[in-house]
Amino acid sequence: MTVRAASLGAKSAWTDWGRAGAIALRTALILGGILIAIQALIIVEARPQDLITGVHGMADIIRRSWPPDFSKFDDTVWPALQTVDIALFGTMVGVILAVPLAVLAAANVTPNRIAYYLARGIIGFTRAVPDLVWALFFVTAVGLGPFPGGLALGVHSVGMLGRLFAETIEHMDMAPIHALELTGARRIQVFTHGIVPTVLPSLLGIGLYRLDENIRSSLVLGFVGAGGIGFKLLTAMNLFQYREVSLLLIVVFVIVLSAERISAALRNRLA
């Protein structure tokens, strides 16, 4: 009885220590989160009172933006089309380049570790550099216009799509792949008859989602001279043509909302 009581006492002590440790860890995490939030407010120099004092200025801009200048609607059609096509071009380039990289970067199908790390490095680099920086780079290289915007989105999409494609391939069912390999199929045959049919619906869904994101990104790239409606929006803002700005914002809203709905509908069909 004495040994059993001692054993139970030791077990109870360990349980108490475990609970105390869990409480201490939870408290430390909460305090750490609070400290991180406080330092963020300090670093960004957050001043909520400035929003209150700036209400009059914002109200004045809204007043001067109304009503939208629909007489210039015809001039927005071509930039709007450019914006959508920049996103389409960038997505197509991204998909074409990301698929072979994803195959090399997927641990379960890569031919060797050198190809794996090389592909992962390319994917990581293109994803780490923001699309806005890529746009500045290509504007310097090929000049102003929609082409550098499309190139920027294409290169950045390689990183984003390559990672998602590789993860999709790594989680696919390997039974058809092993069956093809046992029949003596070559690597290209394994890819076309095994990998592609297995992951194609998922890859198409990811590609559509990326197209949706690229349409939003292409609007911002116009601010650095990469064409599209973003460049026209920046020009109107610099010239204080706020009624035209409000028209352009309406067009942007319609483009983004339409792209989101179409993309979601297509993804649901593929699911």
ABEGO torsion letter per residue (X at the ends): XAAAAAAAAAAAAAAAAAAAAAAAAAAAAAAAAAAAAAAAAAAAGBBAAAAAAAAAAAAAAAAAAOBBBAAAAAAAAAAAAAAAAAAAAAAAAAAAAAAAAAAAABAAABABAAAAAAAAAAAAAAAABBAAAAAAAAAAAAEBEAAAAAAAAAAAAAAAAAAAAAAAAAABBAAAAAAAAAAGBBAAAAAAAAAAAAAAAAAAAAAAAAAAAAAAAAAAAAAAGAEEAAAAAAAAAAAGBAAAAAAAAAAAAAAAAAAAAAAAAAAAAAX
